[in-house]
Amino acid sequence: MLMITPDGRTLSYNASGAGAPIVFVAGLGERGTYWTAQVAAFSSAFQVVTFDHRGVGASEGQPPYKVEQWAADTLRLIDHIGLERVHLVGHSTGGTIAQVLAADHSDRVASLVLGATWTRLDARLRKLFVFRKRALYEQVGFHGRSASRNTPQEIAAARIDALLTYDAGERLRSIRNPTLLIAAVDDLLVPWQLSESIAEEIAHAHLVKLEHGGHRFPQTRVEAYNTLLLEFFRTHSERDARKRTSYPTAQANCLTRHACQNRSN
């Protein structure tokens, strides 16, 4: 499905299922298909929305970019679909986008999940992004296997430029939405300590550390990750209890054991 942006470009998105809406925001060079496992798991009980960022995949839009611009795209998509309030999930770069949207439009966010993300670049992460941009032009590769293959070089470089200028400033202190932070101890790209810093700035935020899974833990730790989200959404869903518990009971009970193990780590 396509949405027309104010500058006349198209934003490609997918919406499936019915129930309380979840909007998943992928990382730097990823498409909406990054969330395939989550769409399969949640669309039986929730309305699940994924999309390609402007300039990525089937979505149009030329540089320059800003994180605030991507957040505005996400809000327009929410409006386009006709959603009032959503469970908002952002991973890595998607987490910075979700921060902006939740801070500036908290009334549209029922709950917030931030995975493997940051509020501002520290010296190490800044150097890493600068290296990754240089690597684009040296044909070394970009963000693992997927972004180098699927995202044009100039688009990928411009998206890195947007991250190099992003600083949440005091934004996080204005977020009052229920917030879950998820990080992996073995994430070599975005260390879990950066999520800990975010948890200190958002009132009543809760941080869960996975012992392993690397940076791509929504894909490498699917069951554990989905469990954490399921329990969090159920707690904060604005739907009635029968709608919230429509997720298959046997699967939920199985997943819950893993979530309890993760929270004890």
Secondary structure per residue as TSV (DSSP state, phi and psi in degrees):
chain	resnum	aa	ss	phi	psi
A	1	M	-	360.0	153.3
A	2	L	E	-126.5	144.0
A	3	M	E	-121.7	140.3
A	4	I	E	-90.3	126.4
A	5	T	-	-83.4	165.6
A	6	P	T	-58.4	-26.7
A	7	D	T	-91.1	13.7
A	8	G	S	85.9	3.7
A	9	R	-	-87.3	165.3
A	10	T	E	-106.8	141.7
A	11	L	E	-114.1	122.4
A	12	S	E	-88.9	130.8
A	13	Y	E	-143.9	167.0
A	14	N	E	-136.1	135.7
A	15	A	E	-128.7	130.1
A	16	S	E	-143.9	155.9
A	17	G	-	83.0	-178.7
A	18	A	-	-145.7	147.2
A	19	G	S	131.2	-162.2
A	20	A	E	-59.3	131.5
A	21	P	E	-80.4	139.7
A	22	I	E	-119.2	128.4
A	23	V	E	-110.4	119.9
A	24	F	E	-100.2	129.2
A	25	V	E	-116.6	116.3
A	26	A	-	-81.2	176.7
A	27	G	-	-82.9	-163.6
A	28	L	T	-52.3	-56.3
A	29	G	T	-114.3	13.8
A	30	E	-	-86.7	151.8
A	31	R	-	-92.8	174.8
A	32	G	G	-60.7	-23.8
A	33	T	G	-67.5	-9.5
A	34	Y	G	-54.6	-30.3
A	35	W	G	-97.3	22.6
A	36	T	H	-53.4	-44.3
A	37	A	H	-66.3	-34.4
A	38	Q	H	-73.9	-37.6
A	39	V	H	-59.9	-45.0
A	40	A	H	-63.4	-37.4
A	41	A	H	-78.5	-35.1
A	42	F	H	-104.0	-17.0
A	43	S	T	-71.4	-9.2
A	44	S	T	-77.8	-18.0
A	45	A	T	-130.5	-11.2
A	46	F	E	-132.8	161.2
A	47	Q	E	-88.4	119.3
A	48	V	E	-110.0	127.3
A	49	V	E	-120.4	127.8
A	50	T	E	-129.9	160.7
A	51	F	E	-159.3	161.2
A	52	D	-	-91.7	132.1
A	53	H	-	-61.5	155.9
A	54	R	T	-57.8	134.7
A	55	G	T	83.3	-4.6
A	56	V	S	-116.3	140.1
A	57	G	T	60.7	-127.1
A	58	A	T	-90.6	2.6
A	59	S	-	-92.2	146.3
A	60	E	-	-100.5	165.1
A	61	G	-	137.9	116.6
A	62	Q	-	-92.6	157.7
A	63	P	S	-63.1	167.1
A	64	P	-	-79.9	163.8
A	65	Y	-	-123.5	160.5
A	66	K	-	-143.1	152.0
A	67	V	H	-59.1	-39.3
A	68	E	H	-62.4	-34.3
A	69	Q	H	-65.2	-42.3
A	70	W	H	-65.8	-37.1
A	71	A	H	-64.5	-39.4
A	72	A	H	-64.4	-38.6
A	73	D	H	-58.9	-43.7
A	74	T	H	-64.3	-42.8
A	75	L	H	-65.5	-39.9
A	76	R	H	-63.2	-36.6
A	77	L	H	-65.3	-43.0
A	78	I	H	-58.9	-43.7
A	79	D	H	-65.3	-42.2
A	80	H	H	-59.8	-40.1
A	81	I	H	-77.5	-18.9
A	82	G	T	88.5	33.3
A	83	L	-	-95.6	138.5
A	84	E	S	-83.2	-61.0
A	85	R	S	-133.4	142.7
A	86	V	E	-131.2	153.0
A	87	H	E	-79.0	121.8
A	88	L	E	-109.8	124.2
A	89	V	E	-122.7	122.7
A	90	G	E	-128.2	135.5
A	91	H	E	-117.9	130.8
A	92	S	T	58.5	-119.8
A	93	T	H	-57.2	-35.4
A	94	G	H	-59.9	-27.0
A	95	G	H	-69.4	-36.1
A	96	T	H	-66.7	-38.5
A	97	I	H	-62.7	-45.0
A	98	A	H	-64.6	-35.0
A	99	Q	H	-58.5	-48.7
A	100	V	H	-62.5	-45.4
A	101	L	H	-64.2	-43.9
A	102	A	H	-67.8	-36.9
A	103	A	H	-70.8	-40.8
A	104	D	H	-89.0	-20.1
A	105	H	-	-141.2	57.2
A	106	S	G	-62.5	-24.4
A	107	D	G	-69.3	-14.8
A	108	R	G	-97.2	-0.8
A	109	V	E	-116.6	118.0
A	110	A	E	-77.5	-39.9
A	111	S	E	-156.9	161.9
A	112	L	E	-132.0	130.3
A	113	V	E	-122.2	122.2
A	114	L	E	-117.7	121.0
A	115	G	E	-117.3	132.0
A	116	A	S	47.7	52.5
A	117	T	-	-130.1	-171.9
A	118	W	-	-149.2	161.8
A	119	T	S	-101.2	-25.4
A	120	R	B	-159.3	151.6
A	121	L	-	-75.1	128.3
A	122	D	-	-83.6	176.8
A	123	A	H	-60.3	-40.1
A	124	R	H	-65.8	-47.0
A	125	L	H	-68.8	-34.3
A	126	R	H	-62.7	-46.1
A	127	K	H	-61.1	-37.5
A	128	L	H	-64.8	-43.4
A	129	F	H	-67.2	-37.9
A	130	V	H	-62.6	-42.0
A	131	F	H	-62.7	-42.6
A	132	R	H	-66.1	-34.9
A	133	K	H	-67.1	-43.8
A	134	R	H	-62.8	-37.7
A	135	A	H	-62.8	-29.8
A	136	L	H	-56.4	-43.3
A	137	Y	H	-84.8	-11.0
A	138	E	T	-100.3	6.0
A	139	Q	T	59.3	33.3
A	140	V	S	-84.3	-26.3
A	141	G	-	122.8	166.0
A	142	F	S	-146.5	124.3
A	143	H	S	50.6	50.6
A	144	G	T	75.8	-147.2
A	145	R	T	-84.9	-33.1
A	146	S	H	-81.0	-45.3
A	147	A	H	-69.2	-35.3
A	148	S	H	-65.8	-31.7
A	149	R	H	-84.5	-35.7
A	150	N	H	-100.1	-19.5
A	151	T	S	-113.3	126.5
A	152	P	-	-55.8	147.8
A	153	Q	H	-54.9	-46.6
A	154	E	H	-68.4	-31.5
A	155	I	H	-69.0	-45.9
A	156	A	H	-60.8	-42.0
A	157	A	H	-64.7	-41.1
A	158	A	H	-67.7	-33.3
A	159	R	H	-68.6	-37.3
A	160	I	H	-63.9	-41.7
A	161	D	H	-56.1	-39.6
A	162	A	H	-62.7	-39.1
A	163	L	H	-71.3	-32.8
A	164	L	H	-66.0	-21.1
A	165	T	T	-102.0	-3.2
A	166	Y	-	-81.2	132.3
A	167	D	B	-146.8	121.1
A	168	A	-	-66.5	-20.0
A	169	G	T	59.1	-127.8
A	170	E	T	-93.5	6.0
A	171	R	G	-53.1	-46.9
A	172	L	G	-60.9	-29.6
A	173	R	G	-69.1	-15.6
A	174	S	G	-91.3	-6.0
A	175	I	-	-79.4	121.3
A	176	R	-	-117.1	4.5
A	177	N	S	-72.8	149.1
A	178	P	-	-55.2	127.0
A	179	T	E	-130.6	129.4
A	180	L	E	-114.5	127.4
A	181	L	E	-108.9	135.4
A	182	I	E	-126.3	133.2
A	183	A	E	-144.2	157.4
A	184	A	E	-110.4	134.4
A	185	V	T	-61.0	-31.5
A	186	D	T	-98.0	20.3
A	187	D	-	-75.3	108.0
A	188	L	S	-83.9	-15.5
A	189	L	S	-84.5	-53.7
A	190	V	S	-122.7	95.6
A	191	P	-	-58.2	149.3
A	192	W	H	-62.0	-23.3
A	193	Q	H	-62.7	-26.4
A	194	L	H	-69.4	-33.3
A	195	S	H	-70.2	-35.3
A	196	E	H	-61.4	-38.7
A	197	S	H	-63.5	-38.6
A	198	I	H	-65.3	-42.9
A	199	A	H	-60.0	-29.6
A	200	E	H	-74.2	-21.1
A	201	E	H	-97.1	-21.1
A	202	I	S	-101.0	124.3
A	203	A	T	-60.6	131.2
A	204	H	T	64.8	19.6
A	205	A	-	-72.9	149.2
A	206	H	E	-122.6	129.1
A	207	L	E	-106.2	129.9
A	208	V	E	-116.7	128.7
A	209	K	E	-105.8	123.8
A	210	L	E	-86.8	136.3
A	211	E	S	-68.9	-26.4
A	212	H	S	-152.5	168.0
A	213	G	-	139.2	-15.4
A	214	G	-	66.3	-161.6
A	215	H	T	-74.9	-27.2
A	216	R	T	-98.7	40.1
A	217	F	H	-62.8	-21.3
A	218	P	H	-62.0	-21.4
A	219	Q	H	-102.5	-33.6
A	220	T	H	-87.5	-21.2
A	221	R	T	-127.6	54.6
A	222	V	H	-55.8	-50.8
A	223	E	H	-64.4	-46.7
A	224	A	H	-65.1	-43.2
A	225	Y	H	-63.6	-48.1
A	226	N	H	-62.2	-34.7
A	227	T	H	-62.3	-48.0
A	228	L	H	-58.4	-43.5
A	229	L	H	-66.0	-44.7
A	230	L	H	-57.8	-49.1
A	231	E	H	-64.2	-39.8
A	232	F	H	-65.7	-45.6
A	233	F	H	-64.3	-41.0
A	234	R	H	-61.5	-41.3
A	235	T	H	-62.6	-38.2
A	236	H	H	-109.4	8.9
A	237	S	-	-67.9	144.9
A	238	E	-	-98.0	11.4
A	239	R	S	-88.8	167.0
A	240	D	-	-72.6	164.1
A	241	A	H	-60.3	-36.5
A	242	R	H	-66.5	-37.7
A	243	K	H	-67.3	-40.5
A	244	R	H	-66.3	-31.3
A	245	T	T	-97.4	16.0
A	246	S	T	-76.1	-10.5
A	247	Y	S	-65.7	137.5
A	248	P	-	-49.6	123.7
A	249	T	H	-62.8	-43.4
A	250	A	H	-61.4	-42.9
A	251	Q	H	-67.4	-40.8
A	252	A	H	-62.2	-43.4
A	253	N	H	-63.7	-39.0
A	254	C	H	-64.0	-44.5
A	255	L	H	-67.4	-36.0
A	256	T	H	-58.9	-36.2
A	257	R	H	-60.4	-39.6
A	258	H	H	-67.5	-40.0
A	259	A	H	-62.1	-41.3
A	260	C	H	-62.1	-38.8
A	261	Q	H	-64.6	-40.4
A	262	N	H	-65.1	-39.9
A	263	R	H	-69.2	-21.5
A	264	S	T	-81.9	-11.1
A	265	N	-	-77.7	360.0
